[in-house]
Structure formats: structure tokens, C-alpha cells
Amino acid sequence: MDDINLHYRFLNWRRRIREIREVRAVRFQERYKRMLKDGDTLSYQGNSDEVGCYVAPRPLSKGNCYFEVTIMDTGVRGTIAVGLVPQFYKLDHQPGWLPHSVAYHADDGKLYNGNTVGQQFGPKCNRGDRIGCGIHLDSFETGLTTVFFTKNGKEARFYSPLVVPASPDGLFPAIGMHSLGEEVRLDLQAEWGPDEDDSVMMVDSHEDEWGRLHDVRVSGTVLEYTGKGKSIMDVGLAQARQSLSTRSHYFEVEIVDPGEKCYIALGLARRDYPKNRHPGWSRGSVAYHADDGKIFHGSGVGDPFGPRCFEGDVMGCGIMFPRDYILDSEDDSDDGENVEVRPKQRRVQNVLYLNDEDEEEEDGEEMEQEHEGRKVVVFFTRNGKIIGKREVVVPPGGFYPTIGMLSSGEKVKVDLHPLSG
């Protein structure tokens, strides 16, 4: 009899262990529906009639109190939501729609707090933006949770911390999507710094130097590619607000991260240059490409030009202006004798004007070209040394510093005025 009781005790013990393991497996298992997860990338896989939702395997905690989502593609409507939900949240509802959940929605900038009707909360978010969500630890053990949201790493001034009831099992990071083509990159281990870091970012912002940004994010002097990088139409383009002139005729780019393919190009382009074309590929542009060392001048076919460039290399581009050259965009009130540039001590020699030996007395030809097809010499450098030149026709309005990127992870550090000072 004792042997039989011992046998049943053993069976109950094994069943109990199996049940505990099953509960733990469910507790730490990510859940998602109508989504494809590829590494840290989530993409919508529904038909836009139904919501797709992802719930992380673990709740936010003292040791991991913040996460971020980078919008890779807004798809048809950009109906992307980022927030916190209970563990067994219904996966056919957007975060924030059901009780005990809260979320910030990118398409309308509204906050949804357990209700399908949102309240105005912040700005809309687009491709390349980072939406963050976290909890303040000072209220972690009070039965209430203080939730906050960020955009591009900063808790903006008009965001108000939100106090919500704490779920017994905690609040889990969640992402919702609701239209074709939507795609995000998830970082469950992201860190968010204190407010003083935000103020530094605001002071050091250089966004006003750029006239156009497409699939490129600016952080100080660093440009980061945020496009998909899957075809030649996924070019990320950054174009400076000011064209090169006799006052500022040269700029440089340092390759901080070559990304997957180092499809980084720098050069000059007309103001209305297509946003999805690498500089140099279309008319009114010329560029030096890092991946193959070729120069592209208004054509998708490049010519051998210089060495390939890698992480840490500094690529530069400038114009050698004739001495009597006047740009359309330059202020006519300036005295032509006072356009001397006084560079800092740098590796690159100031080549503002063509060398004397290259100048012939051809004033007649220069005047003929002034209004139709004025020509200049564009030069490129690598690590401070000129590697080549190309004579080009300046488009109406001038040449604008332009940088192109085309593969995941690419980052460059830009100095638009290295010779000024």
C-alpha cells in the first residue's frame, strides 16, 4: 500500500513540475498576430481590415523600464501604436483601446488610455522617428504606474506623465499596426537618459542646416540612414540648405558606420534633385561613391575615379571657382575683393580658386558662359588629399552639398564648413 501511495506522489510531483514549466513558458513567450517578426523587425501581414498586435514576453521592470520603436515604413496609413498592455491582451485590438492598456498612436499623435477614443497628446510620427515608452521607478511599488512617452529620444515638454493602475503581472511592451506596408524596428533594451541629456541634444541640433531630409535622421552632426535598403529606390538623401559659394566652397563627411554595403555617396546636386536617387545618378549632380570609388556625373553608370572608402575615412567635396565667378544666389552687395576665406589649420589646402597655371586669359569665353552653362571644377578628397577633379556645368541656383545612403546601418558625420573660421 505504501508503494502505491509513493507511486502516486511521484506522478503528482512530475505533473506539478510540468504545469510549472508550462506556466513559465507561457509567461515568457512573445505573442503576435498578423505580423511577421524577423529578428528585431516587425511588419504588418494583415489585409488592413484587422489589427495586428505584438506583445513582448516580459513586462517592464526596475531593471528594464523603457523600450523604443523606430518606424521603418509608415505603409498606407501609418496606423502604428506603441504602448503597454496586460500580458494576455487581445491581439486583434490596438494597444490603448482596451482597459488597463495605454498607447501613443503615430498616425494622429493621440493618446489612447483604455478607450477607442483618443485624446490629443503629441505630434504625429513619420518614417525614421523613434517612439519610446517607459515607466518611472519612483511609483513602481505604489500600486500605480507612471507611464511616459518620448519621440526621438526626448520627452518633449508638452508630454504629461500618465498614471495608470498597475497590472498584477505587470505592463508589457506592445506594438499595433493596421495598414499594409507598416514596418518597425523594436529595441526592448533601449536606454533613456535624464532630462539634462535632452537639453544638450537640443543645443547641439544641426537640423536647420539641412534643406531636405529623406529617410535620413539627424543627431547633431551625425546623419543616419533610416530607409529599408532593399532596392535602388530606397535611397536616403540629405541636402544642405545653402549651396556652395566662394565663401563656403568645401565640405566633408566622415564614415562613422559603413552599414551593410557602404553605399554612401557625397557630392553636389541641384536644389530640386529627386529624393530617391543617389547623388550623381541624375542630371544636375556629380558625386563620389564610397563603395566602388567611382565618380557619377548625371548618369547611373560611373567612371573609375579613386579608391574605395571605409569606416573612419573622410571624404570631401568642393568647387574651384574662377576668380570672377558670381553665383546667382550670392549677395550682390558684397565686395568681390572681400571673399577671402581664412581656413583653420587642416590637412586640406584651401583651393577656393583655380591655380594660376590653370588660368588663361579667356575673359571672352567666360562671359559667354556666364548665363548659359557656367562651368566650374569640382574636386574630391579622401583623408585630406585631392584624388581627382571633374569639370561640370553649374545648374541654375547653384550646387548644394548632397549626401546619399542606401544600406542598413550607415552613419556619417558631416562638417559643412570645415574651412571656415
Backbone hydrogen bonds, N-H to C=O, Kabsch-Sander energy under -0.5 kcal/mol:
donor,donor_aa,acceptor,acceptor_aa,energy
5,N,1,M,-2.3
6,L,2,D,-2.4
7,H,3,D,-2.1
8,Y,4,I,-2.3
9,R,5,N,-2.4
10,F,6,L,-2.1
11,L,7,H,-2.2
12,N,8,Y,-2.7
13,W,9,R,-2.3
14,R,10,F,-2.2
15,R,11,L,-2.4
16,R,12,N,-2.4
17,I,13,W,-2.1
18,R,14,R,-2.2
19,E,15,R,-2.4
20,I,16,R,-2.3
21,R,17,I,-2.4
22,E,18,R,-2.2
23,V,19,E,-2.4
24,R,20,I,-2.5
25,A,21,R,-2.4
26,V,22,E,-2.2
27,R,23,V,-2.5
28,F,24,R,-2.0
29,Q,26,V,-1.4
30,E,28,F,-0.5
31,R,55,V,-2.3
33,K,53,C,-1.9
36,L,43,S,-2.6
38,D,36,L,-0.6
38,D,41,T,-2.7
41,T,38,D,-1.8
42,L,184,V,-2.6
43,S,36,L,-2.0
44,Y,182,E,-2.4
45,Q,34,R,-2.5
46,G,34,R,-0.6
52,G,177,M,-2.8
53,C,33,K,-1.2
54,Y,175,I,-2.7
55,V,31,R,-3.4
56,A,173,P,-2.8
60,L,171,L,-2.5
61,S,64,N,-2.1
67,F,133,C,-2.1
68,E,187,D,-2.1
69,V,131,I,-2.5
70,T,185,R,-2.7
71,I,69,V,-0.5
71,I,129,D,-2.6
72,M,70,T,-0.8
72,M,183,E,-1.9
73,D,183,E,-2.1
75,G,181,G,-0.6
76,V,180,L,-2.1
78,G,74,T,-1.8
80,I,78,G,-2.1
81,A,176,G,-2.4
82,V,104,Y,-2.4
83,G,174,A,-2.3
84,L,102,V,-2.6
85,V,172,F,-2.1
89,Y,86,P,-1.2
93,H,90,K,-1.1
97,W,94,Q,-2.0
101,S,98,L,-1.0
102,V,84,L,-2.2
103,A,112,Y,-2.1
104,Y,82,V,-3.0
105,H,110,K,-2.5
106,A,80,I,-3.3
109,G,105,H,-1.5
111,L,119,Q,-2.9
112,Y,103,A,-2.8
113,N,111,L,-0.5
114,G,96,G,-0.6
114,G,101,S,-1.0
114,G,112,Y,-0.5
115,N,96,G,-2.1
118,G,116,T,-0.6
119,Q,111,L,-2.3
121,F,109,G,-1.4
122,G,109,G,-2.9
125,C,106,A,-2.1
128,G,71,I,-3.3
129,D,126,N,-2.1
131,I,69,V,-3.0
131,I,129,D,-0.5
132,G,130,R,-0.5
132,G,150,T,-2.2
133,C,67,F,-2.5
134,G,148,F,-2.4
135,I,65,C,-2.1
136,H,146,T,-2.5
139,S,136,H,-1.0
140,F,137,L,-1.7
142,T,139,S,-1.1
142,T,144,L,-0.5
145,T,164,V,-3.2
146,T,136,H,-0.5
147,V,145,T,-0.8
147,V,162,L,-3.8
148,F,134,G,-2.4
150,T,132,G,-2.1
151,K,154,K,-2.2
152,N,130,R,-3.5
154,K,151,K,-1.3
156,A,154,K,-1.2
159,Y,156,A,-1.5
162,L,147,V,-3.1
164,V,145,T,-2.9
164,V,162,L,-0.6
166,A,143,G,-2.1
170,G,167,S,-1.5
172,F,85,V,-3.5
174,A,83,G,-2.5
175,I,54,Y,-1.9
176,G,81,A,-2.2
177,M,52,G,-2.6
182,E,179,S,-1.4
183,E,73,D,-2.4
184,V,42,L,-2.7
185,R,70,T,-2.5
186,L,40,D,-3.4
187,D,68,E,-2.7
190,A,187,D,-1.0
197,D,194,P,-1.1
198,D,194,P,-0.8
199,S,195,D,-1.7
200,V,196,E,-1.6
201,M,197,D,-1.9
202,M,198,D,-2.1
203,V,199,S,-2.3
204,D,200,V,-2.6
205,S,202,M,-0.8
209,E,206,H,-1.8
210,W,207,E,-1.7
211,G,209,E,-0.5
211,G,239,Q,-1.9
212,R,239,Q,-1.9
214,H,237,L,-2.8
217,R,224,E,-2.8
219,S,222,V,-2.6
222,V,219,S,-1.9
223,L,412,V,-3.0
224,E,217,R,-2.4
225,Y,410,E,-2.5
226,T,215,D,-2.6
227,G,215,D,-0.7
234,D,231,S,-2.0
236,G,405,M,-3.2
237,L,214,H,-1.8
238,A,403,I,-2.4
239,Q,212,R,-2.5
240,A,401,P,-2.7
241,R,209,E,-2.9
244,L,399,F,-2.6
245,S,248,S,-2.1
251,F,317,C,-2.3
252,E,415,D,-2.3
253,V,315,M,-3.2
254,E,413,K,-3.0
255,I,313,D,-2.5
256,V,254,E,-1.0
256,V,411,K,-1.4
257,D,411,K,-2.2
259,G,409,G,-0.5
260,E,408,S,-1.7
262,C,258,P,-1.8
264,I,262,C,-2.1
265,A,404,G,-2.5
266,L,288,Y,-2.0
267,G,402,T,-2.2
268,L,286,V,-2.7
269,A,400,Y,-1.7
270,R,284,G,-1.7
273,Y,270,R,-1.3
277,R,274,P,-1.1
281,W,278,H,-2.2
286,V,268,L,-2.3
287,A,296,F,-2.2
288,Y,266,L,-2.6
289,H,294,K,-2.5
290,A,264,I,-3.2
293,G,289,H,-1.6
295,I,303,D,-2.5
296,F,287,A,-2.7
298,G,285,S,-0.6
299,S,280,G,-2.1
302,G,300,G,-0.6
303,D,295,I,-2.4
305,F,293,G,-1.1
306,G,293,G,-3.0
309,C,290,A,-2.2
312,G,255,I,-3.1
313,D,310,F,-2.2
315,M,253,V,-3.2
315,M,313,D,-0.6
316,G,381,T,-2.2
317,C,251,F,-2.5
318,G,379,F,-2.3
319,I,249,H,-2.0
320,M,377,V,-3.2
321,F,319,I,-0.8
321,F,352,L,-2.2
325,Y,322,P,-1.9
330,E,327,L,-1.0
334,D,331,D,-1.4
338,N,335,D,-2.1
339,V,336,G,-0.8
346,R,344,K,-1.1
349,Q,347,R,-0.5
351,V,349,Q,-0.7
354,L,321,F,-1.0
358,D,355,N,-1.6
359,E,355,N,-0.6
359,E,356,D,-1.4
360,E,358,D,-0.6
362,E,360,E,-2.0
366,E,362,E,-2.3
367,M,363,D,-2.3
368,E,364,G,-1.7
369,Q,365,E,-1.7
370,E,366,E,-0.6
370,E,367,M,-0.7
376,V,392,V,-2.4
377,V,320,M,-1.3
378,V,376,V,-0.6
378,V,390,R,-2.9
379,F,318,G,-2.4
380,F,388,G,-2.1
381,T,316,G,-2.3
382,R,385,K,-2.3
383,N,314,V,-3.4
385,K,382,R,-1.3
387,I,380,F,-2.5
388,G,380,F,-1.1
390,R,378,V,-2.3
392,V,376,V,-2.6
394,V,374,R,-3.0
398,G,395,P,-2.3
400,Y,269,A,-2.6
402,T,267,G,-2.7
403,I,238,A,-2.7
404,G,265,A,-2.8
405,M,236,G,-2.1
410,E,407,S,-1.5
411,K,257,D,-2.4
412,V,223,L,-2.3
413,K,254,E,-2.7
414,V,221,T,-2.9
415,D,252,E,-2.4
420,S,417,H,-1.1
